[in-house]
């Protein structure tokens, strides 16, 4: 039950849902791309990413000076992710940085 409540809190925040949707659409994304695309501050995005990573929803890897985030394919939140995938075309175009 505690795990379900934790996941519900993560998916109930609009900015977190948008971040997850961006990662779902673009497969991997760095903090600066999230900040620029969603026009959110870096500290706010980092707090959201930390919470989602602690829940096991996201994986991360270091690429040069960037940390790149991906969805954890083993995570048990597929019903939430499936619901998000229905609105991917409504997301803003990704503002890319040079990590790729």
C-alpha positions as CSV (number, residue, x, y, z in Angstrom):
1,X,0.0,0.0,0.0
2,X,2.8,2.4,0.9
3,X,4.4,1.9,-2.6
4,X,1.1,2.7,-4.3
5,X,0.6,5.9,-2.3
6,X,4.2,7.0,-3.1
7,X,3.6,6.4,-6.9
8,X,0.3,8.2,-6.7
9,X,2.1,11.3,-5.3
10,X,4.7,11.2,-8.0
11,X,2.1,11.0,-10.8
12,X,-0.3,13.5,-9.2
13,X,2.1,16.4,-9.8
14,X,1.7,18.0,-13.2
15,X,5.3,18.9,-13.7
16,X,6.4,15.3,-12.8
17,X,3.9,13.9,-15.2
18,X,5.2,16.2,-17.9
19,X,8.8,15.2,-17.2
20,X,7.9,11.5,-17.3
21,X,6.0,12.1,-20.6
22,X,9.1,13.8,-22.1
23,X,11.3,10.9,-21.1
24,X,8.7,8.4,-22.5
25,X,8.6,10.3,-25.8
26,X,12.3,11.0,-26.2
27,X,13.7,7.9,-24.4
28,X,16.5,9.8,-22.6
29,X,16.8,13.4,-21.6
30,X,19.1,15.6,-19.5
31,X,18.1,18.1,-16.8
32,X,18.8,21.1,-19.1
33,X,16.5,19.8,-21.8
34,X,13.7,19.4,-19.2
35,X,14.3,22.9,-17.8
36,X,14.4,24.5,-21.2
37,X,11.5,22.6,-22.7
38,X,9.1,23.0,-19.7
39,X,10.5,26.4,-18.7
40,X,11.1,25.2,-15.1
41,X,14.0,26.1,-12.8
42,X,16.9,23.6,-12.5
43,X,16.6,23.2,-8.8
44,X,12.9,22.4,-9.2
45,X,13.5,19.8,-11.9
46,X,16.4,18.3,-9.9
47,X,14.1,17.8,-6.9
48,X,11.5,16.2,-9.1
49,X,14.0,13.9,-10.7
50,X,15.5,12.9,-7.3
51,X,12.1,11.9,-6.0
52,X,11.3,9.9,-9.1
53,X,14.7,8.2,-9.1
54,X,14.4,7.3,-5.4
55,X,11.0,5.6,-6.2
56,X,12.8,3.5,-8.9
57,X,10.8,5.0,-11.7
58,X,13.8,6.5,-13.4
59,X,17.4,5.4,-14.1
60,X,20.3,7.8,-14.7
61,X,23.7,7.7,-16.2
62,X,26.5,10.2,-16.5
63,X,27.5,11.2,-20.0
64,X,30.4,13.7,-19.8
65,X,29.1,16.6,-17.7
66,X,25.5,15.7,-18.2
67,X,23.3,13.3,-16.2
68,X,20.9,11.6,-18.6
69,X,17.6,10.1,-17.3
70,X,15.5,7.2,-18.7
71,X,12.5,5.3,-17.6
72,X,13.3,2.2,-15.6
73,X,11.8,-0.6,-17.8
74,X,11.4,-2.9,-14.7
75,X,9.2,-0.4,-12.8
76,X,5.7,-1.5,-11.9
77,X,4.0,1.8,-12.9
78,X,3.0,0.7,-16.4
79,X,-0.7,1.7,-16.0
80,X,0.3,5.3,-15.2
81,X,2.8,5.3,-18.1
82,X,0.3,4.0,-20.5
83,X,-2.1,6.8,-19.6
84,X,0.6,9.4,-20.1
85,X,1.5,7.9,-23.5
86,X,-1.9,9.0,-24.9
87,X,-1.0,12.7,-24.7
88,X,2.6,12.7,-26.1
89,X,1.6,14.7,-29.1
90,X,0.5,17.6,-26.8
91,X,4.0,18.1,-25.4
92,X,6.1,21.0,-26.5
93,X,8.9,20.4,-29.0
94,X,12.1,19.3,-27.1
95,X,14.6,22.1,-26.6
96,X,17.9,20.1,-27.1
97,X,21.2,20.7,-25.6
98,X,24.6,19.2,-26.7
99,X,24.8,16.1,-24.6
100,X,23.8,13.9,-27.6
